[in-house]
Amino acid sequence: MESKLKSILSQTFTVLLLTLLLYPSVSRARAKNKKVVIAYVTSWSKVMPDPTYLTHINYAFAHVSDSFDGLRIDNESRLKAITDLKKAHPHLKVLLSVGGWGSGRFSEMAADEMNRQKFAKDCLRVVREFNLDGIDIDWEYPTNSSAGISSSLADTENFTLLMHDIRKAIGKKRLLTLASVAS
């Protein structure tokens, strides 16, 4: 019985010692991995989000322009009001979400190198003009016409090229995200 008690005490002491030794690195790791809380805020809503509870806002939506070379933003004045929230909440990041269900023209635009580059350049213009922290691409769905939009077997490669062109245009310091599904 005494041997068993010594073993339990020894194991407990070892666990406590390891906890004390490792706690500072665990604490630093947690500080680096703060939670990200994202809200999609629509152009048609009248409700303003409370940035106190958010780290990021994805403003929905902008679309590929009819000429395939730029962005068409839904309700620019609302986007401006959303980005103005950053004045009182400097921690807040605002991204423009491009696409959404039934938002076409991605396939056609991404298939042409010149259109991709013009589109990417316009992403940079919009980021600067509206003081955005990045772009969120919501292409539903490359290679699939289920949303009633055109698609092509080349969409996968063209999507990669598009993301590369946008990244090159907006730079590495700005966010470039995408909405995607597991299938």
LUMMAR-459948 format. One record per atom (N, C-alpha, C): chain; x, y, z; residue in one letter; atom name. Coordinates in pm, whole numbers, plus 50000, padded with zeros to 5 digits. Last residue first. Layout:
BEGIN
> c:c1:c2:c3:r:a
> A:X:Y:Z:a:CA
...
***
This chain:
BEGIN
> c:c1:c2:c3:r:a
> A:48295:51920:44959:s:N
> A:48277:51827:44848:s:CA
> A:48340:51888:44729:s:C
> A:48334:52129:45137:a:N
> A:48420:52012:45147:a:CA
> A:48406:51918:45028:a:C
> A:48336:52460:44999:v:N
> A:48268:52345:45057:v:CA
> A:48361:52225:45054:v:C
> A:48431:52801:45070:s:N
> A:48442:52675:44998:s:CA
> A:48362:52567:45070:s:C
> A:48535:53125:45029:a:N
> A:48428:53043:45085:a:CA
> A:48426:52916:45003:a:C
> A:48858:53256:45090:l:N
> A:48758:53200:45000:l:CA
> A:48656:53121:45079:l:C
> A:49073:53547:45117:t:N
> A:49007:53428:45169:t:CA
> A:48909:53376:45065:t:C
> A:49330:53745:45177:l:N
> A:49263:53686:45061:l:CA
> A:49206:53554:45108:l:C
> A:49435:54041:45341:l:N
> A:49376:53908:45347:l:CA
> A:49314:53870:45213:l:C
> A:49753:54203:45289:r:N
> A:49607:54203:45292:r:CA
> A:49556:54060:45290:r:C
> A:50020:54150:45260:k:N
> A:49974:54199:45390:k:CA
> A:49822:54202:45402:k:C
> A:50077:54079:44998:k:N
> A:50076:53974:45100:k:CA
> A:50021:54020:45235:k:C
> A:49870:54228:44737:g:N
> A:49987:54215:44823:g:CA
> A:49967:54112:44933:g:C
> A:49687:54262:44538:i:N
> A:49658:54325:44668:i:CA
> A:49774:54314:44766:i:C
> A:49812:54129:44314:a:N
> A:49764:54267:44306:a:CA
> A:49748:54332:44443:a:C
> A:49873:53871:44403:k:N
> A:49980:53955:44349:k:CA
> A:49937:54102:44349:k:C
> A:49614:53784:44469:r:N
> A:49718:53793:44571:r:CA
> A:49830:53887:44526:r:C
> A:49499:53786:44212:i:N
> A:49447:53875:44317:i:CA
> A:49552:53894:44426:i:C
> A:49654:53588:44087:d:N
> A:49653:53725:44034:d:CA
> A:49601:53824:44138:d:C
> A:49591:53362:44245:h:N
> A:49730:53408:44232:h:CA
> A:49734:53553:44187:h:C
> A:49319:53341:44192:m:N
> A:49364:53369:44329:m:CA
> A:49508:53419:44329:m:C
> A:49336:53282:43915:l:N
> A:49268:53402:43963:l:CA
> A:49315:53439:44103:l:C
> A:49465:53033:43918:l:N
> A:49529:53148:43852:l:CA
> A:49467:53280:43899:l:C
> A:49267:52884:44049:t:N
> A:49400:52897:44107:t:CA
> A:49473:53017:44049:t:C
> A:49064:52907:43858:f:N
> A:49043:52958:43994:f:CA
> A:49177:52980:44062:f:C
> A:49177:52770:43645:n:N
> A:49155:52914:43632:n:CA
> A:49129:52980:43767:n:C
> A:49173:52507:43742:e:N
> A:49301:52571:43711:e:CA
> A:49284:52723:43706:e:C
> A:48891:52486:43768:t:N
> A:48981:52458:43880:t:CA
> A:49115:52526:43858:t:C
> A:48780:52542:43512:d:N
> A:48759:52633:43625:d:CA
> A:48857:52610:43740:d:C
> A:48784:52373:43299:a:N
> A:48908:52447:43325:a:CA
> A:48896:52538:43448:a:C
> A:48529:52286:43269:l:N
> A:48623:52192:43331:l:CA
> A:48755:52261:43365:l:C
> A:48306:52553:43359:s:N
> A:48394:52487:43264:s:CA
> A:48483:52389:43339:s:C
> A:47986:52722:43376:s:N
> A:48106:52661:43435:s:CA
> A:48184:52592:43324:s:C
> A:47726:52960:43444:s:N
> A:47811:52884:43354:s:CA
> A:47933:52831:43428:s:C
> A:47468:52897:43691:i:N
> A:47566:52982:43625:i:CA
> A:47653:52896:43534:i:C
> A:47304:52760:43862:g:N
> A:47245:52821:43745:g:CA
> A:47338:52916:43672:g:C
> A:47433:52626:44053:a:N
> A:47376:52754:44095:a:CA
> A:47314:52828:43977:a:C
> A:47543:52410:43921:s:N
> A:47423:52388:44003:s:CA
> A:47358:52518:44049:s:C
> A:47763:52384:43755:s:N
> A:47659:52481:43718:s:CA
> A:47534:52472:43804:s:C
> A:48101:52359:43827:n:N
> A:47967:52309:43859:n:CA
> A:47864:52418:43830:n:C
> A:48360:52459:43818:t:N
> A:48331:52335:43743:t:CA
> A:48189:52281:43764:t:C
> A:48318:52646:44116:p:N
> A:48401:52613:43999:p:CA
> A:48368:52473:43946:p:C
> A:47985:52746:44185:y:N
> A:48099:52666:44227:y:CA
> A:48184:52640:44104:y:C
> A:48059:53011:44357:e:N
> A:47974:52893:44371:e:CA
> A:47929:52848:44231:e:C
> A:48299:53190:44499:w:N
> A:48263:53140:44365:w:CA
> A:48188:53010:44383:w:C
> A:48379:53407:44684:d:N
> A:48271:53310:44707:d:CA
> A:48216:53265:44571:d:C
> A:48661:53551:44821:i:N
> A:48603:53500:44697:i:CA
> A:48503:53389:44731:i:C
> A:48734:53842:44986:d:N
> A:48685:53705:45009:d:CA
> A:48615:53660:44880:d:C
> A:48998:54067:45044:i:N
> A:48895:54018:44952:i:CA
> A:48862:53874:44988:i:C
> A:49089:54320:45290:g:N
> A:49109:54209:45199:g:CA
> A:48986:54177:45117:g:C
> A:49040:54539:45435:d:N
> A:49154:54459:45478:d:CA
> A:49177:54339:45388:d:C
> A:48954:54857:45286:l:N
> A:48928:54718:45320:l:CA
> A:49057:54648:45362:l:C
> A:48902:55125:45208:n:N
> A:48981:55094:45327:n:CA
> A:48952:54953:45379:n:C
> A:48786:55175:44966:f:N
> A:48696:55153:45079:f:CA
> A:48769:55116:45208:f:C
> A:49010:55210:44796:e:N
> A:48903:55310:44800:e:CA
> A:48815:55297:44924:e:C
> A:49163:54972:44835:r:N
> A:49215:55104:44871:r:CA
> A:49103:55206:44892:r:C
> A:48986:54778:44741:v:N
> A:49046:54765:44874:v:CA
> A:49096:54901:44922:v:C
> A:48941:54873:44481:v:N
> A:48831:54869:44577:v:CA
> A:48884:54859:44720:v:C
> A:49197:54836:44365:r:N
> A:49133:54968:44367:r:CA
> A:49026:54975:44475:r:C
> A:49226:54557:44394:l:N
> A:49316:54647:44465:l:CA
> A:49254:54787:44475:l:C
> A:49025:54475:44218:c:N
> A:49018:54435:44360:c:CA
> A:49106:54528:44443:c:C
> A:49131:54567:43981:d:N
> A:49013:54635:44035:d:CA
> A:48990:54596:44181:d:C
> A:49333:54381:43950:k:N
> A:49370:54522:43965:k:CA
> A:49252:54601:44023:k:C
> A:49176:54154:43909:a:N
> A:49265:54162:44026:a:CA
> A:49304:54306:44054:a:C
> A:49058:54224:43663:f:N
> A:48974:54199:43780:f:CA
> A:49058:54214:43908:f:C
> A:49284:54234:43502:k:N
> A:49203:54355:43522:k:CA
> A:49115:54342:43646:k:C
> A:49362:53963:43519:q:N
> A:49451:54068:43567:q:CA
> A:49376:54199:43591:q:C
> A:49139:53836:43406:r:N
> A:49182:53803:43542:r:CA
> A:49267:53915:43599:r:C
> A:49143:53948:43148:n:N
> A:49031:53976:43237:n:CA
> A:49066:53946:43382:n:C
> A:49382:53834:43053:m:N
> A:49368:53979:43063:m:CA
> A:49254:54018:43157:m:C
> A:49321:53554:43062:e:N
> A:49430:53611:43141:e:CA
> A:49416:53762:43160:e:C
> A:49011:53405:43096:d:N
> A:49090:53496:43013:d:CA
> A:49195:53568:43099:d:C
> A:48870:53260:43277:a:N
> A:48923:53187:43161:a:CA
> A:49016:53273:43076:a:C
> A:48759:53429:43461:a:N
> A:48882:53360:43499:a:CA
> A:48947:53286:43383:a:C
> A:48524:53513:43323:m:N
> A:48630:53608:43357:m:CA
> A:48762:53536:43381:m:C
> A:48376:53273:43304:e:N
> A:48415:53345:43183:e:CA
> A:48531:53440:43211:e:C
> A:48348:53206:43578:s:N
> A:48409:53113:43484:s:CA
> A:48459:53185:43359:s:C
> A:48216:53432:43690:f:N
> A:48349:53391:43734:f:CA
> A:48418:53306:43628:f:C
> A:47956:53478:43603:r:N
> A:48064:53543:43531:r:CA
> A:48204:53506:43580:r:C
> A:47716:53488:43878:g:N
> A:47790:53430:43765:g:CA
> A:47908:53512:43720:g:C
> A:47573:53406:44160:s:N
> A:47655:53515:44108:s:CA
> A:47747:53459:44001:s:C
> A:47438:53203:44283:g:N
> A:47382:53257:44160:g:CA
> A:47460:53372:44100:g:C
> A:47567:53282:44595:w:N
> A:47481:53192:44520:w:CA
> A:47423:53263:44398:w:C
> A:47878:53470:44569:g:N
> A:47756:53427:44634:g:CA
> A:47673:53341:44540:g:C
> A:48086:53740:44495:g:N
> A:48019:53620:44446:g:CA
> A:47890:53593:44518:g:C
> A:48308:53855:44730:v:N
> A:48273:53864:44588:v:CA
> A:48208:53733:44546:v:C
> A:48325:54041:45017:s:N
> A:48297:53908:44965:s:CA
> A:48242:53922:44823:s:C
> A:48568:54237:45152:l:N
> A:48459:54239:45055:l:CA
> A:48443:54099:44999:l:C
> A:48639:54268:45501:l:N
> A:48669:54213:45369:l:CA
> A:48546:54227:45280:l:C
> A:48774:54424:45778:v:N
> A:48659:54419:45688:v:CA
> A:48706:54371:45551:v:C
> A:48860:54381:46115:k:N
> A:48902:54364:45976:k:CA
> A:48776:54350:45890:k:C
> A:48907:54555:46420:l:N
> A:48815:54497:46322:l:CA
> A:48876:54493:46183:l:C
> A:49060:54700:46591:h:N
> A:49091:54557:46579:h:CA
> A:49014:54492:46464:h:C
> A:48951:54957:46606:p:N
> A:49068:54934:46519:p:CA
> A:49109:54788:46504:p:C
> A:48673:55085:46626:h:N
> A:48712:54947:46659:h:CA
> A:48832:54908:46573:h:C
> A:48623:55333:46529:a:N
> A:48600:55313:46672:a:CA
> A:48646:55176:46721:a:C
> A:48698:55279:46263:k:N
> A:48748:55398:46333:k:CA
> A:48735:55383:46483:k:C
> A:48557:55062:46168:k:N
> A:48697:55040:46207:k:CA
> A:48756:55160:46282:k:C
> A:48318:55152:46076:l:N
> A:48319:55092:46210:l:CA
> A:48462:55072:46261:l:C
> A:48357:55216:45813:d:N
> A:48371:55324:45911:d:CA
> A:48370:55272:46055:d:C
> A:48284:54985:45682:t:N
> A:48428:55010:45701:t:CA
> A:48452:55124:45800:t:C
> A:48004:55026:45693:i:N
> A:48065:54910:45761:i:CA
> A:48213:54936:45784:i:C
> A:47973:55252:45535:a:N
> A:47930:55257:45675:a:CA
> A:47992:55142:45755:a:C
> A:48063:55147:45290:k:N
> A:48137:55257:45354:k:CA
> A:48101:55266:45502:k:C
> A:47859:54962:45243:l:N
> A:47997:54915:45259:l:CA
> A:48080:55022:45329:l:C
> A:47648:55142:45209:r:N
> A:47647:55051:45326:r:CA
> A:47787:54995:45350:r:C
> A:47724:55261:44971:s:N
> A:47714:55344:45091:s:CA
> A:47709:55258:45218:s:C
> A:47712:55051:44783:e:N
> A:47842:55105:44823:e:CA
> A:47834:55190:44950:e:C
> A:47530:54820:44699:n:N
> A:47511:54919:44805:n:CA
> A:47643:54972:44862:n:C
> A:47736:54580:44555:d:N
> A:47599:54607:44600:d:CA
> A:47603:54709:44714:d:C
> A:47977:54649:44309:i:N
> A:47947:54636:44452:i:CA
> A:47801:54668:44479:i:C
> A:48143:54490:44068:r:N
> A:48021:54568:44084:r:CA
> A:47975:54543:44227:r:C
> A:48478:54479:43943:l:N
> A:48379:54449:44045:l:CA
> A:48260:54543:44036:l:C
> A:48615:54368:43625:g:N
> A:48616:54440:43752:g:CA
> A:48503:54396:43843:g:C
> A:48582:54252:43379:d:N
> A:48713:54309:43411:d:CA
> A:48717:54384:43544:d:C
> A:48341:54164:43265:f:N
> A:48436:54063:43317:f:CA
> A:48568:54121:43368:f:C
> A:48137:54332:43210:s:N
> A:48246:54329:43111:s:CA
> A:48360:54236:43155:s:C
> A:47980:54307:43434:d:N
> A:47927:54256:43307:d:CA
> A:48036:54245:43200:d:C
> A:48190:54213:43716:s:N
> A:48120:54309:43630:s:CA
> A:48075:54244:43499:s:C
> A:48128:53995:43978:v:N
> A:48208:54016:43858:v:CA
> A:48127:54107:43767:v:C
> A:48015:54161:44279:h:N
> A:48001:54063:44171:h:CA
> A:48099:54094:44060:h:C
> A:47985:54173:44636:a:N
> A:48022:54235:44509:a:CA
> A:48016:54123:44406:a:C
> A:47740:54168:44904:f:N
> A:47836:54109:44810:f:CA
> A:47881:54213:44707:f:C
> A:47881:54134:45212:a:N
> A:47823:54057:45102:a:CA
> A:47723:54143:45024:a:C
> A:48171:54165:45395:y:N
> A:48058:54239:45339:y:CA
> A:48010:54169:45213:y:C
> A:48276:54013:45672:n:N
> A:48276:53992:45527:n:CA
> A:48151:54059:45473:n:C
> A:48453:54121:45946:i:N
> A:48324:54131:45877:i:CA
> A:48350:54106:45729:i:C
> A:48623:54000:46237:h:N
> A:48616:54022:46092:h:CA
> A:48472:54036:46046:h:C
> A:48581:53985:46504:t:N
> A:48716:54019:46460:t:CA
> A:48716:54057:46313:t:C
> A:48313:54085:46724:l:N
> A:48365:54034:46598:l:CA
> A:48512:54069:46579:l:C
> A:48196:54213:46933:y:N
> A:48196:54067:46937:y:CA
> A:48261:54003:46814:y:C
> A:48212:54478:46869:t:N
> A:48268:54436:46997:t:CA
> A:48286:54285:47001:t:C
> A:48069:54539:46643:p:N
> A:48208:54495:46627:p:CA
> A:48275:54452:46757:p:C
> A:47757:54454:46571:d:N
> A:47830:54505:46687:d:CA
> A:47973:54453:46681:d:C
> A:47617:54558:46253:p:N
> A:47674:54458:46344:p:CA
> A:47745:54526:46461:p:C
> A:47313:54716:46184:m:N
> A:47458:54732:46191:m:CA
> A:47512:54628:46290:m:C
> A:47046:54636:45971:v:N
> A:47108:54618:46102:v:CA
> A:47258:54637:46091:v:C
> A:46940:54627:45726:k:N
> A:46940:54760:45790:k:CA
> A:47012:54755:45925:k:C
> A:47068:54445:45444:s:N
> A:47025:54452:45584:s:CA
> A:47030:54596:45635:s:C
> A:47181:54440:45195:w:N
> A:47040:54478:45205:w:CA
> A:46990:54490:45348:w:C
> A:47439:54348:45209:s:N
> A:47418:54483:45157:s:CA
> A:47275:54531:45180:s:C
> A:47517:54161:45509:t:N
> A:47463:54178:45374:t:CA
> A:47440:54324:45338:t:C
> A:47792:54025:45658:v:N
> A:47695:54133:45670:v:CA
> A:47647:54166:45529:v:C
> A:47914:53752:45820:y:N
> A:47878:53801:45687:y:CA
> A:47769:53905:45709:y:C
> A:48158:53760:46071:a:N
> A:48015:53774:46038:a:CA
> A:48004:53817:45893:a:C
> A:48392:53575:46259:i:N
> A:48357:53640:46132:i:CA
> A:48206:53646:46118:i:C
> A:48633:53558:46487:v:N
> A:48487:53557:46480:v:CA
> A:48446:53642:46360:v:C
> A:48901:53376:46594:v:N
> A:48854:53461:46486:v:CA
> A:48703:53446:46479:v:C
> A:49092:53364:46893:k:N
> A:48978:53320:46814:k:CA
> A:48944:53424:46708:k:C
> A:49447:53362:46890:k:N
> A:49321:53421:46932:k:CA
> A:49210:53372:46839:k:C
> A:49709:53237:46915:n:N
> A:49596:53176:46846:n:CA
> A:49463:53229:46897:n:C
> A:49886:53367:47080:k:N
> A:49907:53379:46936:k:CA
> A:49786:53329:46858:k:C
> A:49794:53286:47327:a:N
> A:49790:53428:47294:a:CA
> A:49806:53450:47144:a:C
> A:49854:53012:47314:r:N
> A:49714:53055:47316:r:CA
> A:49702:53202:47279:r:C
> A:50132:53024:47325:a:N
> A:50068:52968:47206:a:CA
> A:49921:53011:47200:a:C
> A:50168:53126:47582:r:N
> A:50212:53205:47466:r:CA
> A:50144:53155:47339:r:C
> A:50067:52907:47729:s:N
> A:50005:53038:47741:s:CA
> A:50042:53127:47622:s:C
> A:50250:52711:47662:v:N
> A:50110:52692:47626:v:CA
> A:50038:52827:47628:v:C
> A:50479:52821:47777:s:N
> A:50473:52804:47631:s:CA
> A:50330:52780:47584:s:C
> A:50407:52825:48056:p:N
> A:50439:52948:47983:p:CA
> A:50432:52932:47832:p:C
> A:50357:52540:48110:y:N
> A:50250:52640:48109:y:CA
> A:50288:52768:48035:y:C
> A:50570:52364:48137:l:N
> A:50512:52384:48004:l:CA
> A:50411:52497:47997:l:C
> A:50635:52368:48409:l:N
> A:50739:52394:48309:l:CA
> A:50680:52429:48173:l:C
> A:50392:52305:48531:l:N
> A:50458:52433:48562:l:CA
> A:50564:52468:48458:l:C
> A:50351:52051:48419:t:N
> A:50254:52158:48397:t:CA
> A:50319:52294:48422:t:C
> A:50570:51910:48520:l:N
> A:50557:51930:48376:l:CA
> A:50461:52044:48344:l:C
> A:50497:51920:48794:l:N
> A:50622:51978:48748:l:CA
> A:50617:52006:48598:l:C
> A:50254:51776:48791:l:N
> A:50258:51916:48835:l:CA
> A:50384:51986:48785:l:C
> A:50347:51525:48702:v:N
> A:50248:51599:48624:v:CA
> A:50249:51747:48662:v:C
> A:50521:51462:48915:t:N
> A:50572:51472:48778:t:CA
> A:50476:51553:48691:t:C
> A:50341:51449:49131:f:N
> A:50448:51548:49131:f:CA
> A:50503:51569:48990:f:C
> A:50191:51228:49047:t:N
> A:50126:51358:49065:t:CA
> A:50230:51469:49061:t:C
> A:50386:51027:49053:q:N
> A:50320:51061:48926:q:CA
> A:50255:51199:48934:q:C
> A:50444:51031:49329:s:N
> A:50549:51056:49230:s:CA
> A:50489:51097:49096:s:C
> A:50197:50959:49437:l:N
> A:50256:51089:49468:l:CA
> A:50364:51127:49367:l:C
> A:50177:50699:49330:i:N
> A:50076:50800:49297:i:CA
> A:50131:50940:49323:i:C
> A:50401:50580:49452:s:N
> A:50389:50584:49306:s:CA
> A:50290:50692:49262:s:C
> A:50335:50600:49720:k:N
> A:50455:50667:49670:k:CA
> A:50449:50682:49518:k:C
> A:50110:50433:49721:l:N
> A:50096:50573:49755:l:CA
> A:50215:50654:49704:l:C
> A:50231:50186:49664:k:N
> A:50131:50240:49572:k:CA
> A:50112:50390:49595:k:C
> A:50388:50154:49890:s:N
> A:50452:50163:49759:s:CA
> A:50357:50224:49656:s:C
> A:50194:50125:50083:e:N
> A:50283:50240:50090:e:CA
> A:50353:50262:49957:e:C
> A:50082:49881:50000:m:N
> A:50000:50000:50000:m:CA
> A:50087:50125:50000:m:C
***
